[in-house]
Amino acid sequence: MIELLRAESLNSLPHGFAGRRGGVSTGVHAGLNVGLGSQDDRDAVLRNRALAAEALLPDAGLVTVHQVHSPDVVTVTGPTDD
């Protein structure tokens, strides 16, 4: 089961912050790895992304970014090509 944390300040938007529980990846990527840039099995990552989106809102798309540790901010204003 995918566990999503939700921010009260974002209650008007469908959103969720997921940990690693509930995914199909194995080995060092075990769990809910949604990173397309990782060395994980691509089919597992795509399945994880579908599971995460479904846990949030049935038939929803999933928007992610490549995570880096910096002060940069990315604003999503519409659908993406992912």
PyMOL Python script that loads the backbone (N, CA, C, O; Angstrom):
from pymol import cmd

cmd.read_pdbstr("""\
ATOM      1  N   MET A   1       0.835  -1.179   0.000  1.00  0.00           N
ATOM      2  CA  MET A   1       0.000   0.000   0.000  1.00  0.00           C
ATOM      3  C   MET A   1       0.882   1.246   0.000  1.00  0.00           C
ATOM      4  O   MET A   1       1.836   1.338   0.773  1.00  0.00           O
ATOM      5  N   ILE A   2       0.564   2.188  -0.856  1.00  0.00           N
ATOM      6  CA  ILE A   2       1.299   3.446  -0.940  1.00  0.00           C
ATOM      7  C   ILE A   2       0.794   4.375   0.157  1.00  0.00           C
ATOM      8  O   ILE A   2      -0.409   4.603   0.281  1.00  0.00           O
ATOM      9  N   GLU A   3       1.707   4.903   0.942  1.00  0.00           N
ATOM     10  CA  GLU A   3       1.360   5.833   2.012  1.00  0.00           C
ATOM     11  C   GLU A   3       1.744   7.239   1.581  1.00  0.00           C
ATOM     12  O   GLU A   3       2.910   7.505   1.288  1.00  0.00           O
ATOM     13  N   LEU A   4       0.763   8.144   1.542  1.00  0.00           N
ATOM     14  CA  LEU A   4       1.014   9.517   1.147  1.00  0.00           C
ATOM     15  C   LEU A   4       0.866  10.452   2.345  1.00  0.00           C
ATOM     16  O   LEU A   4      -0.103  10.361   3.099  1.00  0.00           O
ATOM     17  N   LEU A   5       1.820  11.337   2.511  1.00  0.00           N
ATOM     18  CA  LEU A   5       1.707  12.404   3.496  1.00  0.00           C
ATOM     19  C   LEU A   5       1.143  13.606   2.774  1.00  0.00           C
ATOM     20  O   LEU A   5       1.486  13.864   1.621  1.00  0.00           O
ATOM     21  N   ARG A   6       0.285  14.336   3.443  1.00  0.00           N
ATOM     22  CA  ARG A   6      -0.354  15.497   2.812  1.00  0.00           C
ATOM     23  C   ARG A   6      -0.117  16.738   3.657  1.00  0.00           C
ATOM     24  O   ARG A   6      -0.090  16.679   4.886  1.00  0.00           O
ATOM     25  N   ALA A   7       0.054  17.863   2.974  1.00  0.00           N
ATOM     26  CA  ALA A   7       0.277  19.148   3.638  1.00  0.00           C
ATOM     27  C   ALA A   7      -1.062  19.868   3.784  1.00  0.00           C
ATOM     28  O   ALA A   7      -1.773  20.065   2.798  1.00  0.00           O
ATOM     29  N   GLU A   8      -1.401  20.253   4.987  1.00  0.00           N
ATOM     30  CA  GLU A   8      -2.663  20.940   5.232  1.00  0.00           C
ATOM     31  C   GLU A   8      -2.782  22.213   4.399  1.00  0.00           C
ATOM     32  O   GLU A   8      -3.872  22.564   3.949  1.00  0.00           O
ATOM     33  N   SER A   9      -1.664  22.900   4.193  1.00  0.00           N
ATOM     34  CA  SER A   9      -1.697  24.156   3.431  1.00  0.00           C
ATOM     35  C   SER A   9      -2.002  23.937   1.947  1.00  0.00           C
ATOM     36  O   SER A   9      -2.301  24.894   1.233  1.00  0.00           O
ATOM     37  N   LEU A  10      -1.931  22.695   1.478  1.00  0.00           N
ATOM     38  CA  LEU A  10      -2.214  22.379   0.075  1.00  0.00           C
ATOM     39  C   LEU A  10      -3.529  21.629  -0.102  1.00  0.00           C
ATOM     40  O   LEU A  10      -3.762  21.029  -1.151  1.00  0.00           O
ATOM     41  N   ASN A  11      -4.384  21.657   0.906  1.00  0.00           N
ATOM     42  CA  ASN A  11      -5.620  20.870   0.865  1.00  0.00           C
ATOM     43  C   ASN A  11      -6.499  21.129  -0.352  1.00  0.00           C
ATOM     44  O   ASN A  11      -7.280  20.260  -0.742  1.00  0.00           O
ATOM     45  N   SER A  12      -6.387  22.298  -0.953  1.00  0.00           N
ATOM     46  CA  SER A  12      -7.225  22.579  -2.124  1.00  0.00           C
ATOM     47  C   SER A  12      -6.686  21.921  -3.398  1.00  0.00           C
ATOM     48  O   SER A  12      -7.346  21.959  -4.437  1.00  0.00           O
ATOM     49  N   LEU A  13      -5.509  21.326  -3.332  1.00  0.00           N
ATOM     50  CA  LEU A  13      -4.882  20.678  -4.496  1.00  0.00           C
ATOM     51  C   LEU A  13      -4.680  19.195  -4.238  1.00  0.00           C
ATOM     52  O   LEU A  13      -4.330  18.807  -3.124  1.00  0.00           O
ATOM     53  N   PRO A  14      -4.895  18.354  -5.249  1.00  0.00           N
ATOM     54  CA  PRO A  14      -4.530  16.948  -5.081  1.00  0.00           C
ATOM     55  C   PRO A  14      -3.007  16.862  -4.977  1.00  0.00           C
ATOM     56  O   PRO A  14      -2.305  17.292  -5.892  1.00  0.00           O
ATOM     57  N   HIS A  15      -2.500  16.326  -3.902  1.00  0.00           N
ATOM     58  CA  HIS A  15      -1.054  16.231  -3.714  1.00  0.00           C
ATOM     59  C   HIS A  15      -0.745  15.133  -2.712  1.00  0.00           C
ATOM     60  O   HIS A  15      -1.623  14.674  -1.982  1.00  0.00           O
ATOM     61  N   GLY A  16       0.476  14.731  -2.688  1.00  0.00           N
ATOM     62  CA  GLY A  16       0.934  13.769  -1.701  1.00  0.00           C
ATOM     63  C   GLY A  16       2.440  13.634  -1.783  1.00  0.00           C
ATOM     64  O   GLY A  16       3.041  13.794  -2.845  1.00  0.00           O
ATOM     65  N   PHE A  17       3.032  13.339  -0.652  1.00  0.00           N
ATOM     66  CA  PHE A  17       4.472  13.122  -0.564  1.00  0.00           C
ATOM     67  C   PHE A  17       4.654  11.669  -0.142  1.00  0.00           C
ATOM     68  O   PHE A  17       4.212  11.267   0.934  1.00  0.00           O
ATOM     69  N   ALA A  18       5.303  10.888  -0.991  1.00  0.00           N
ATOM     70  CA  ALA A  18       5.423   9.452  -0.755  1.00  0.00           C
ATOM     71  C   ALA A  18       6.808   9.094  -0.255  1.00  0.00           C
ATOM     72  O   ALA A  18       7.806   9.723  -0.609  1.00  0.00           O
ATOM     73  N   GLY A  19       6.840   8.075   0.569  1.00  0.00           N
ATOM     74  CA  GLY A  19       8.097   7.473   0.986  1.00  0.00           C
ATOM     75  C   GLY A  19       8.393   6.295   0.072  1.00  0.00           C
ATOM     76  O   GLY A  19       7.997   6.297  -1.094  1.00  0.00           O
ATOM     77  N   ARG A  20       9.081   5.296   0.590  1.00  0.00           N
ATOM     78  CA  ARG A  20       9.456   4.153  -0.238  1.00  0.00           C
ATOM     79  C   ARG A  20       8.509   2.967  -0.102  1.00  0.00           C
ATOM     80  O   ARG A  20       8.609   2.015  -0.876  1.00  0.00           O
ATOM     81  N   ARG A  21       7.605   3.000   0.848  1.00  0.00           N
ATOM     82  CA  ARG A  21       6.723   1.860   1.092  1.00  0.00           C
ATOM     83  C   ARG A  21       5.729   1.643  -0.044  1.00  0.00           C
ATOM     84  O   ARG A  21       5.145   2.586  -0.579  1.00  0.00           O
ATOM     85  N   GLY A  22       5.555   0.356  -0.398  1.00  0.00           N
ATOM     86  CA  GLY A  22       4.488  -0.004  -1.314  1.00  0.00           C
ATOM     87  C   GLY A  22       4.861  -0.168  -2.764  1.00  0.00           C
ATOM     88  O   GLY A  22       4.003  -0.526  -3.570  1.00  0.00           O
ATOM     89  N   GLY A  23       6.091   0.074  -3.130  1.00  0.00           N
ATOM     90  CA  GLY A  23       6.472  -0.053  -4.528  1.00  0.00           C
ATOM     91  C   GLY A  23       6.898  -1.451  -4.902  1.00  0.00           C
ATOM     92  O   GLY A  23       6.896  -2.358  -4.071  1.00  0.00           O
ATOM     93  N   VAL A  24       7.265  -1.620  -6.167  1.00  0.00           N
ATOM     94  CA  VAL A  24       7.627  -2.934  -6.692  1.00  0.00           C
ATOM     95  C   VAL A  24       9.125  -3.090  -6.957  1.00  0.00           C
ATOM     96  O   VAL A  24       9.567  -4.174  -7.337  1.00  0.00           O
ATOM     97  N   SER A  25       9.904  -2.041  -6.765  1.00  0.00           N
ATOM     98  CA  SER A  25      11.340  -2.133  -7.022  1.00  0.00           C
ATOM     99  C   SER A  25      12.014  -3.041  -5.997  1.00  0.00           C
ATOM    100  O   SER A  25      11.536  -3.198  -4.873  1.00  0.00           O
ATOM    101  N   THR A  26      13.129  -3.633  -6.409  1.00  0.00           N
ATOM    102  CA  THR A  26      13.864  -4.549  -5.540  1.00  0.00           C
ATOM    103  C   THR A  26      15.316  -4.090  -5.417  1.00  0.00           C
ATOM    104  O   THR A  26      15.731  -3.121  -6.051  1.00  0.00           O
ATOM    105  N   GLY A  27      16.067  -4.796  -4.601  1.00  0.00           N
ATOM    106  CA  GLY A  27      17.486  -4.502  -4.430  1.00  0.00           C
ATOM    107  C   GLY A  27      17.715  -3.147  -3.782  1.00  0.00           C
ATOM    108  O   GLY A  27      16.974  -2.755  -2.881  1.00  0.00           O
ATOM    109  N   VAL A  28      18.743  -2.427  -4.239  1.00  0.00           N
ATOM    110  CA  VAL A  28      19.070  -1.129  -3.643  1.00  0.00           C
ATOM    111  C   VAL A  28      17.977  -0.100  -3.871  1.00  0.00           C
ATOM    112  O   VAL A  28      17.931   0.913  -3.173  1.00  0.00           O
ATOM    113  N   HIS A  29      17.097  -0.339  -4.833  1.00  0.00           N
ATOM    114  CA  HIS A  29      15.988   0.581  -5.128  1.00  0.00           C
ATOM    115  C   HIS A  29      14.674   0.093  -4.521  1.00  0.00           C
ATOM    116  O   HIS A  29      13.608   0.595  -4.875  1.00  0.00           O
ATOM    117  N   ALA A  30      14.741  -0.872  -3.617  1.00  0.00           N
ATOM    118  CA  ALA A  30      13.544  -1.517  -3.077  1.00  0.00           C
ATOM    119  C   ALA A  30      12.489  -0.517  -2.636  1.00  0.00           C
ATOM    120  O   ALA A  30      12.776   0.447  -1.926  1.00  0.00           O
ATOM    121  N   GLY A  31      11.267  -0.768  -3.072  1.00  0.00           N
ATOM    122  CA  GLY A  31      10.146   0.071  -2.679  1.00  0.00           C
ATOM    123  C   GLY A  31       9.619   0.904  -3.825  1.00  0.00           C
ATOM    124  O   GLY A  31       9.613   0.474  -4.978  1.00  0.00           O
ATOM    125  N   LEU A  32       9.178   2.102  -3.488  1.00  0.00           N
ATOM    126  CA  LEU A  32       8.492   2.982  -4.436  1.00  0.00           C
ATOM    127  C   LEU A  32       9.479   3.948  -5.094  1.00  0.00           C
ATOM    128  O   LEU A  32       9.426   5.152  -4.844  1.00  0.00           O
ATOM    129  N   ASN A  33      10.364   3.435  -5.921  1.00  0.00           N
ATOM    130  CA  ASN A  33      11.299   4.286  -6.645  1.00  0.00           C
ATOM    131  C   ASN A  33      10.603   4.819  -7.893  1.00  0.00           C
ATOM    132  O   ASN A  33      10.241   4.044  -8.779  1.00  0.00           O
ATOM    133  N   VAL A  34      10.412   6.139  -7.971  1.00  0.00           N
ATOM    134  CA  VAL A  34       9.756   6.749  -9.133  1.00  0.00           C
ATOM    135  C   VAL A  34      10.746   7.529  -9.991  1.00  0.00           C
ATOM    136  O   VAL A  34      10.343   8.278 -10.881  1.00  0.00           O
ATOM    137  N   GLY A  35      12.031   7.357  -9.729  1.00  0.00           N
ATOM    138  CA  GLY A  35      13.059   8.112 -10.435  1.00  0.00           C
ATOM    139  C   GLY A  35      13.445   7.504 -11.762  1.00  0.00           C
ATOM    140  O   GLY A  35      14.121   6.476 -11.812  1.00  0.00           O
ATOM    141  N   LEU A  36      13.013   8.144 -12.848  1.00  0.00           N
ATOM    142  CA  LEU A  36      13.358   7.648 -14.181  1.00  0.00           C
ATOM    143  C   LEU A  36      14.847   7.756 -14.473  1.00  0.00           C
ATOM    144  O   LEU A  36      15.348   7.079 -15.371  1.00  0.00           O
ATOM    145  N   GLY A  37      15.556   8.586 -13.738  1.00  0.00           N
ATOM    146  CA  GLY A  37      16.989   8.736 -13.951  1.00  0.00           C
ATOM    147  C   GLY A  37      17.822   7.764 -13.138  1.00  0.00           C
ATOM    148  O   GLY A  37      19.050   7.803 -13.207  1.00  0.00           O
ATOM    149  N   SER A  38      17.188   6.900 -12.374  1.00  0.00           N
ATOM    150  CA  SER A  38      17.930   5.942 -11.551  1.00  0.00           C
ATOM    151  C   SER A  38      18.362   4.746 -12.389  1.00  0.00           C
ATOM    152  O   SER A  38      17.979   4.615 -13.551  1.00  0.00           O
ATOM    153  N   GLN A  39      19.144   3.897 -11.798  1.00  0.00           N
ATOM    154  CA  GLN A  39      19.600   2.676 -12.468  1.00  0.00           C
ATOM    155  C   GLN A  39      18.632   1.509 -12.235  1.00  0.00           C
ATOM    156  O   GLN A  39      18.958   0.361 -12.539  1.00  0.00           O
ATOM    157  N   ASP A  40      17.453   1.801 -11.700  1.00  0.00           N
ATOM    158  CA  ASP A  40      16.437   0.789 -11.441  1.00  0.00           C
ATOM    159  C   ASP A  40      15.852   0.284 -12.762  1.00  0.00           C
ATOM    160  O   ASP A  40      15.970   0.938 -13.798  1.00  0.00           O
ATOM    161  N   ASP A  41      15.227  -0.879 -12.705  1.00  0.00           N
ATOM    162  CA  ASP A  41      14.534  -1.444 -13.855  1.00  0.00           C
ATOM    163  C   ASP A  41      13.442  -0.476 -14.315  1.00  0.00           C
ATOM    164  O   ASP A  41      12.575  -0.105 -13.523  1.00  0.00           O
ATOM    165  N   ARG A  42      13.472  -0.072 -15.565  1.00  0.00           N
ATOM    166  CA  ARG A  42      12.529   0.937 -16.077  1.00  0.00           C
ATOM    167  C   ARG A  42      11.074   0.501 -15.917  1.00  0.00           C
ATOM    168  O   ARG A  42      10.224   1.321 -15.570  1.00  0.00           O
ATOM    169  N   ASP A  43      10.773  -0.777 -16.165  1.00  0.00           N
ATOM    170  CA  ASP A  43       9.399  -1.253 -16.010  1.00  0.00           C
ATOM    171  C   ASP A  43       8.933  -1.127 -14.561  1.00  0.00           C
ATOM    172  O   ASP A  43       7.774  -0.796 -14.308  1.00  0.00           O
ATOM    173  N   ALA A  44       9.832  -1.390 -13.608  1.00  0.00           N
ATOM    174  CA  ALA A  44       9.492  -1.248 -12.189  1.00  0.00           C
ATOM    175  C   ALA A  44       9.224   0.218 -11.857  1.00  0.00           C
ATOM    176  O   ALA A  44       8.274   0.528 -11.139  1.00  0.00           O
ATOM    177  N   VAL A  45      10.055   1.118 -12.374  1.00  0.00           N
ATOM    178  CA  VAL A  45       9.864   2.550 -12.127  1.00  0.00           C
ATOM    179  C   VAL A  45       8.531   3.020 -12.708  1.00  0.00           C
ATOM    180  O   VAL A  45       7.801   3.769 -12.058  1.00  0.00           O
ATOM    181  N   LEU A  46       8.215   2.591 -13.913  1.00  0.00           N
ATOM    182  CA  LEU A  46       6.946   2.990 -14.528  1.00  0.00           C
ATOM    183  C   LEU A  46       5.761   2.445 -13.737  1.00  0.00           C
ATOM    184  O   LEU A  46       4.757   3.138 -13.573  1.00  0.00           O
ATOM    185  N   ARG A  47       5.864   1.217 -13.247  1.00  0.00           N
ATOM    186  CA  ARG A  47       4.794   0.645 -12.414  1.00  0.00           C
ATOM    187  C   ARG A  47       4.674   1.434 -11.109  1.00  0.00           C
ATOM    188  O   ARG A  47       3.567   1.734 -10.663  1.00  0.00           O
ATOM    189  N   ASN A  48       5.804   1.766 -10.502  1.00  0.00           N
ATOM    190  CA  ASN A  48       5.789   2.557  -9.267  1.00  0.00           C
ATOM    191  C   ASN A  48       5.130   3.914  -9.491  1.00  0.00           C
ATOM    192  O   ASN A  48       4.360   4.382  -8.652  1.00  0.00           O
ATOM    193  N   ARG A  49       5.427   4.536 -10.609  1.00  0.00           N
ATOM    194  CA  ARG A  49       4.834   5.841 -10.920  1.00  0.00           C
ATOM    195  C   ARG A  49       3.317   5.714 -11.073  1.00  0.00           C
ATOM    196  O   ARG A  49       2.570   6.579 -10.616  1.00  0.00           O
ATOM    197  N   ALA A  50       2.870   4.647 -11.708  1.00  0.00           N
ATOM    198  CA  ALA A  50       1.434   4.415 -11.852  1.00  0.00           C
ATOM    199  C   ALA A  50       0.786   4.172 -10.486  1.00  0.00           C
ATOM    200  O   ALA A  50      -0.306   4.676 -10.222  1.00  0.00           O
ATOM    201  N   LEU A  51       1.446   3.411  -9.625  1.00  0.00           N
ATOM    202  CA  LEU A  51       0.924   3.154  -8.284  1.00  0.00           C
ATOM    203  C   LEU A  51       0.825   4.442  -7.476  1.00  0.00           C
ATOM    204  O   LEU A  51      -0.166   4.670  -6.782  1.00  0.00           O
ATOM    205  N   ALA A  52       1.849   5.281  -7.565  1.00  0.00           N
ATOM    206  CA  ALA A  52       1.850   6.546  -6.826  1.00  0.00           C
ATOM    207  C   ALA A  52       0.737   7.464  -7.314  1.00  0.00           C
ATOM    208  O   ALA A  52       0.034   8.071  -6.506  1.00  0.00           O
ATOM    209  N   ALA A  53       0.573   7.569  -8.617  1.00  0.00           N
ATOM    210  CA  ALA A  53      -0.479   8.415  -9.173  1.00  0.00           C
ATOM    211  C   ALA A  53      -1.855   7.899  -8.767  1.00  0.00           C
ATOM    212  O   ALA A  53      -2.727   8.684  -8.396  1.00  0.00           O
ATOM    213  N   GLU A  54      -2.050   6.607  -8.834  1.00  0.00           N
ATOM    214  CA  GLU A  54      -3.339   6.005  -8.472  1.00  0.00           C
ATOM    215  C   GLU A  54      -3.649   6.217  -6.986  1.00  0.00           C
ATOM    216  O   GLU A  54      -4.806   6.422  -6.620  1.00  0.00           O
ATOM    217  N   ALA A  55      -2.619   6.168  -6.127  1.00  0.00           N
ATOM    218  CA  ALA A  55      -2.823   6.398  -4.694  1.00  0.00           C
ATOM    219  C   ALA A  55      -3.257   7.831  -4.433  1.00  0.00           C
ATOM    220  O   ALA A  55      -4.005   8.101  -3.494  1.00  0.00           O
ATOM    221  N   LEU A  56      -2.789   8.739  -5.261  1.00  0.00           N
ATOM    222  CA  LEU A  56      -3.134  10.152  -5.097  1.00  0.00           C
ATOM    223  C   LEU A  56      -4.544  10.448  -5.601  1.00  0.00           C
ATOM    224  O   LEU A  56      -5.378  10.992  -4.877  1.00  0.00           O
ATOM    225  N   LEU A  57      -4.788  10.084  -6.840  1.00  0.00           N
ATOM    226  CA  LEU A  57      -6.065  10.404  -7.469  1.00  0.00           C
ATOM    227  C   LEU A  57      -6.218   9.484  -8.682  1.00  0.00           C
ATOM    228  O   LEU A  57      -5.412   9.562  -9.609  1.00  0.00           O
ATOM    229  N   PRO A  58      -7.225   8.624  -8.695  1.00  0.00           N
ATOM    230  CA  PRO A  58      -7.379   7.715  -9.842  1.00  0.00           C
ATOM    231  C   PRO A  58      -7.330   8.464 -11.174  1.00  0.00           C
ATOM    232  O   PRO A  58      -7.950   9.514 -11.341  1.00  0.00           O
ATOM    233  N   ASP A  59      -6.583   7.902 -12.105  1.00  0.00           N
ATOM    234  CA  ASP A  59      -6.383   8.464 -13.450  1.00  0.00           C
ATOM    235  C   ASP A  59      -5.598   9.767 -13.454  1.00  0.00           C
ATOM    236  O   ASP A  59      -5.629  10.503 -14.439  1.00  0.00           O
ATOM    237  N   ALA A  60      -4.907  10.055 -12.385  1.00  0.00           N
ATOM    238  CA  ALA A  60      -4.098  11.274 -12.308  1.00  0.00           C
ATOM    239  C   ALA A  60      -2.758  11.062 -12.999  1.00  0.00           C
ATOM    240  O   ALA A  60      -2.295   9.932 -13.155  1.00  0.00           O
ATOM    241  N   GLY A  61      -2.150  12.156 -13.406  1.00  0.00           N
ATOM    242  CA  GLY A  61      -0.783  12.117 -13.893  1.00  0.00           C
ATOM    243  C   GLY A  61       0.155  12.333 -12.719  1.00  0.00           C
ATOM    244  O   GLY A  61      -0.258  12.835 -11.674  1.00  0.00           O
ATOM    245  N   LEU A  62       1.385  11.965 -12.883  1.00  0.00           N
ATOM    246  CA  LEU A  62       2.374  12.144 -11.827  1.00  0.00           C
ATOM    247  C   LEU A  62       3.412  13.145 -12.298  1.00  0.00           C
ATOM    248  O   LEU A  62       3.998  12.971 -13.367  1.00  0.00           O
ATOM    249  N   VAL A  63       3.645  14.184 -11.522  1.00  0.00           N
ATOM    250  CA  VAL A  63       4.654  15.194 -11.845  1.00  0.00           C
ATOM    251  C   VAL A  63       5.778  15.059 -10.840  1.00  0.00           C
ATOM    252  O   VAL A  63       5.557  15.149  -9.632  1.00  0.00           O
ATOM    253  N   THR A  64       6.976  14.844 -11.336  1.00  0.00           N
ATOM    254  CA  THR A  64       8.154  14.766 -10.478  1.00  0.00           C
ATOM    255  C   THR A  64       9.249  15.626 -11.076  1.00  0.00           C
ATOM    256  O   THR A  64       9.175  16.021 -12.240  1.00  0.00           O
ATOM    257  N   VAL A  65      10.254  15.911 -10.287  1.00  0.00           N
ATOM    258  CA  VAL A  65      11.423  16.645 -10.758  1.00  0.00           C
ATOM    259  C   VAL A  65      12.656  15.839 -10.405  1.00  0.00           C
ATOM    260  O   VAL A  65      12.601  14.938  -9.568  1.00  0.00           O
ATOM    261  N   HIS A  66      13.759  16.161 -11.040  1.00  0.00           N
ATOM    262  CA  HIS A  66      15.029  15.547 -10.679  1.00  0.00           C
ATOM    263  C   HIS A  66      15.514  16.251  -9.423  1.00  0.00           C
ATOM    264  O   HIS A  66      15.819  17.444  -9.451  1.00  0.00           O
ATOM    265  N   GLN A  67      15.586  15.514  -8.323  1.00  0.00           N
ATOM    266  CA  GLN A  67      15.911  16.115  -7.037  1.00  0.00           C
ATOM    267  C   GLN A  67      17.394  16.452  -6.925  1.00  0.00           C
ATOM    268  O   GLN A  67      18.259  15.616  -7.185  1.00  0.00           O
ATOM    269  N   VAL A  68      17.662  17.672  -6.540  1.00  0.00           N
ATOM    270  CA  VAL A  68      19.015  18.108  -6.196  1.00  0.00           C
ATOM    271  C   VAL A  68      18.921  18.905  -4.903  1.00  0.00           C
ATOM    272  O   VAL A  68      17.857  19.422  -4.563  1.00  0.00           O
ATOM    273  N   HIS A  69      20.001  19.001  -4.204  1.00  0.00           N
ATOM    274  CA  HIS A  69      20.026  19.775  -2.962  1.00  0.00           C
ATOM    275  C   HIS A  69      20.534  21.168  -3.296  1.00  0.00           C
ATOM    276  O   HIS A  69      21.739  21.412  -3.358  1.00  0.00           O
ATOM    277  N   SER A  70      19.585  22.079  -3.510  1.00  0.00           N
ATOM    278  CA  SER A  70      19.923  23.453  -3.866  1.00  0.00           C
ATOM    279  C   SER A  70      18.770  24.362  -3.465  1.00  0.00           C
ATOM    280  O   SER A  70      17.717  23.873  -3.057  1.00  0.00           O
ATOM    281  N   PRO A  71      18.945  25.658  -3.573  1.00  0.00           N
ATOM    282  CA  PRO A  71      17.855  26.583  -3.262  1.00  0.00           C
ATOM    283  C   PRO A  71      16.930  26.832  -4.461  1.00  0.00           C
ATOM    284  O   PRO A  71      16.029  27.666  -4.372  1.00  0.00           O
ATOM    285  N   ASP A  72      17.135  26.127  -5.576  1.00  0.00           N
ATOM    286  CA  ASP A  72      16.331  26.338  -6.776  1.00  0.00           C
ATOM    287  C   ASP A  72      14.892  25.853  -6.577  1.00  0.00           C
ATOM    288  O   ASP A  72      14.653  24.865  -5.883  1.00  0.00           O
ATOM    289  N   VAL A  73      13.949  26.551  -7.187  1.00  0.00           N
ATOM    290  CA  VAL A  73      12.532  26.212  -7.100  1.00  0.00           C
ATOM    291  C   VAL A  73      12.002  25.978  -8.513  1.00  0.00           C
ATOM    292  O   VAL A  73      12.348  26.714  -9.436  1.00  0.00           O
ATOM    293  N   VAL A  74      11.168  24.959  -8.682  1.00  0.00           N
ATOM    294  CA  VAL A  74      10.522  24.676  -9.962  1.00  0.00           C
ATOM    295  C   VAL A  74       9.022  24.868  -9.765  1.00  0.00           C
ATOM    296  O   VAL A  74       8.437  24.294  -8.846  1.00  0.00           O
ATOM    297  N   THR A  75       8.408  25.661 -10.612  1.00  0.00           N
ATOM    298  CA  THR A  75       6.969  25.883 -10.544  1.00  0.00           C
ATOM    299  C   THR A  75       6.308  25.181 -11.715  1.00  0.00           C
ATOM    300  O   THR A  75       6.664  25.419 -12.869  1.00  0.00           O
ATOM    301  N   VAL A  76       5.347  24.319 -11.424  1.00  0.00           N
ATOM    302  CA  VAL A  76       4.610  23.616 -12.469  1.00  0.00           C
ATOM    303  C   VAL A  76       3.284  24.348 -12.658  1.00  0.00           C
ATOM    304  O   VAL A  76       2.499  24.496 -11.721  1.00  0.00           O
ATOM    305  N   THR A  77       3.051  24.800 -13.886  1.00  0.00           N
ATOM    306  CA  THR A  77       1.841  25.568 -14.162  1.00  0.00           C
ATOM    307  C   THR A  77       0.866  24.860 -15.078  1.00  0.00           C
ATOM    308  O   THR A  77      -0.202  25.390 -15.384  1.00  0.00           O
ATOM    309  N   GLY A  78       1.226  23.664 -15.518  1.00  0.00           N
ATOM    310  CA  GLY A  78       0.337  22.938 -16.417  1.00  0.00           C
ATOM    311  C   GLY A  78       0.880  21.553 -16.669  1.00  0.00           C
ATOM    312  O   GLY A  78       1.873  21.150 -16.063  1.00  0.00           O
ATOM    313  N   PRO A  79       0.234  20.816 -17.563  1.00  0.00           N
ATOM    314  CA  PRO A  79       0.682  19.451 -17.883  1.00  0.00           C
ATOM    315  C   PRO A  79       2.122  19.439 -18.400  1.00  0.00           C
ATOM    316  O   PRO A  79       2.599  20.403 -19.000  1.00  0.00           O
ATOM    317  N   THR A  80       2.790  18.324 -18.148  1.00  0.00           N
ATOM    318  CA  THR A  80       4.154  18.146 -18.632  1.00  0.00           C
ATOM    319  C   THR A  80       4.174  17.056 -19.688  1.00  0.00           C
ATOM    320  O   THR A  80       3.174  16.368 -19.896  1.00  0.00           O
ATOM    321  N   ASP A  81       5.289  16.897 -20.343  1.00  0.00           N
ATOM    322  CA  ASP A  81       5.423  15.876 -21.390  1.00  0.00           C
ATOM    323  C   ASP A  81       5.834  14.519 -20.861  1.00  0.00           C
ATOM    324  O   ASP A  81       6.019  13.593 -21.650  1.00  0.00           O
ATOM    325  N   ASP A  82       5.985  14.363 -19.543  1.00  0.00           N
ATOM    326  CA  ASP A  82       6.441  13.074 -18.968  1.00  0.00           C
ATOM    327  C   ASP A  82       5.432  11.991 -19.094  1.00  0.00           C
ATOM    328  O   ASP A  82       5.677  10.866 -18.659  1.00  0.00           O
TER     329      ASP A  82
END
""", "prot")
cmd.dss("prot")
cmd.show_as("cartoon", "prot")
cmd.util.cbc("prot")
cmd.orient("prot")
